[in-house]
Amino acid sequence: METMLIVVTIVALALAVGMAVLAWRLLRDDRRRAAARAESLLSMATSAEEVVAPAAPTDERLGAEERLGAWPSTKAVCRSSSGSTGGRT
């Protein structure tokens, strides 16, 4: 019985050390990613290139309001299961 307790203790200690090493590596990688992300954002913020906005859709079926990003001028009508339009005809 005493041997079993020693084995369980050794396995638990090995597992604890393994998890500590894994956590340390994950934190180290996360710090590296954060530093790389910050450096990338800094280089994009200080670059001399002009930022160009994406072009509006050129679909001729769209009206002037829709090309500008406004809501469509037509309104939707809700129909119930009986087919009525809520008093509208």
N, C-alpha and C positions, 0 to 999 in steps of 0.2 A: 504494500500500500504506500509505503514511504517513497519507493522508487517512482511510482505513478505520479505523486505530487511533485517530485523533482523534475520529471519529464514535462509535466504541464507547465511548471514555472519557467523552465528553459524555453519552451515553445512560445509562451506568452511574452517573455523578454525579447526573443528574436523577432516576434511579430511587432512589438512596440518599436524596436530599433528600425525595422524595415519601414514602418509607417512614418517614423520621424524623418528618415532619409527621403522618402517619397514626398512628404510635405515640404521639406527643405528645397528639393529640386523643383517642385511646382512653383513655389514662391520665387525662386531664382529666375525661372523662365518667365514668370509673370512680370517681374521687374524689368527683364530684358525687353519684353514686348512693349511694355509701357514706355520705356526709354526710346525705343525705335519709333513708336507711334508719335511721341512728343517731337522727336527730331523731324519726322516726316511732316507733321503739321507745321512746324516752325519753318521748314524749307518751303512749303507751299505758301505760307503767309508772307514770306519775304521774297518770293520769286518776282521777277520783273515782268512775267508774262501777263497779258491781259486776260481776264476771265470773261468768257463769252457765254451769255445765257442761251439755253436751248431754243431753237426756232419753234414758232407756233406751227401747228399742223397745217398742211397745205391742201387739205381735202376740200374740193369745191362744193361738196354737199353741206358743209358747215356754214351757218350764217355769220354775219359780222360779230354779233354778240358772243357766239360760241367760240369764235376764233380768239376773241379777247379773254376768254375764260369766264365769261358771265354765265349765269344760269340760263337755260333755254327759255324762250319766251312762251312756250306752250305749257299749260298746266295739266297735270294728271287728274283723272277722275276715278274715284274708287267705286267699284261695283260690288254689291252684296251678292250672295249666292242666289237670290231670287231674281237678279237681273236688273234691279232698279239702280238709278244713278244718284240716289240720295236727294231726290227732289229736282234734279237737273235733267233736262231732256235734250 
